[in-house]
């Protein structure tokens, strides 16, 4: 008597699902926002030029395993309206190997949301595809008009932003520990519907106006069927070149680049964008007979540098605040030059060499044993990492910053939502409520970078035949 056994089907890796989703999202956004395609072409041209004229940069990216990811690297941004929507989006991104990292309170900058970034956390996964989604939750409690707040809550309670099949596939992933190839393909197609643009508002023109008058972002979150992706950001190796060349492609950039100034050794994150599109929408009045316009989706570009330690980040925040407190850029950008000059001058207080940043414990680095060090394994003159570096047995490369800056994010939001809206929601942060809605604690980004640095040093010392020693730093 013969018996037949069915072999279990192999699951697709989260990295593969994330890559499939990133490509599908990019194709969808290119069709919806044609200027995005123009931006991608410009960034590709600038990046190719940078790598051609700077062999050291190419070699450094290659050593860090980052060279191949540059062309596919994207981050998106969405804005959710309810705790249930945030809870489910965490489960959706988990299918793609993405976890919530960091808590960002944008209310202190006049934007009534708090946020996290969903992204992969393992170095190998980041180098395959570091797709990130900056995900914000509307803080309805910050709407001062109680009647409007209640109306917004009722509108959001009725909507369902995930297809039933998406939820089923999320549950299957949680129950089985993965998705098959066919399920993964279906998941990508179904999940994409959550992020698609809908030109039909779910509210009347009059309701939209009241939401818009309270804050443009409130209208953007509450008035539509779902959280349309409002930008999809490529990574450039020279954001100043992209900013300067955008007008050549018919794109008008914002007045200033958000974040730190141009430096020899890039730190954290620099961002710029082009003005949000004015898109035609149909309101719910008279079966869509009444039309208007909505402004929310825009193009953004980013340049990423080294991740700073807590000490480095404190210094960065102090320097940035000192400039923003004294030099304001008007709506017309008339003071952009003054701001850039003052920013560069103030940031001279932050070392601009990799070794100085490392020795002062201002930034995170990945350590590796050199071929010479490996050849001398077991006979190295000292176990001190500094001596090993001086001897050429140990090398270091900057760990790229994978996260976001709340002041920069708010600056991008405000430049595209309207500079006249500067409500002050200071001292109203509520991380506990955010994590309760999320259904999980957000990961500490500084702890993740510290773990990667420590693990790389331990691995390098092991390759040199040495036990792990604490890295000595110069205060």
Secondary structure, DSSP 8 states (H G I E B T S, - for coil): -----------B-HHHHHHHHHHHHHHHHHHH-HHHHHHHHHHHHHHHHHHHH-HHHHHHHHHTT-GGGTTT-EEEEEEE-SHHHHHHHHHHHHHTT-EEEEEEEGGGGT--EEEEEEE--SHHHHHH---EEEEEEE-GGG---HHHHHHHHHHHHH---S-HHHHHHHHHHHHHSSB-HHHHHHHHHHHHGGG---SB-SS-HHHHHHHHHH-HHHHHHHSSSS----EEEEE-S-HHHHHHHGGGGT--B-SS-BSS---SS-BSEEEEEE---EEEEE-SGGGGTSEEEEE---EEEEEE-B-B-HHHHHHHHHHHHHHHTT----TT-TTHHHHHHHHHHHGGGS--SHHHHHHTT-B-EEEEE-HHHHHTTT--S---HHHHHHHTSEEEEE-B--S--HHHHHHHHHHHH-TT-----TT---HHHHHHHHTS--B-HHHHHHHHHHHHHHHHHHHTT----------
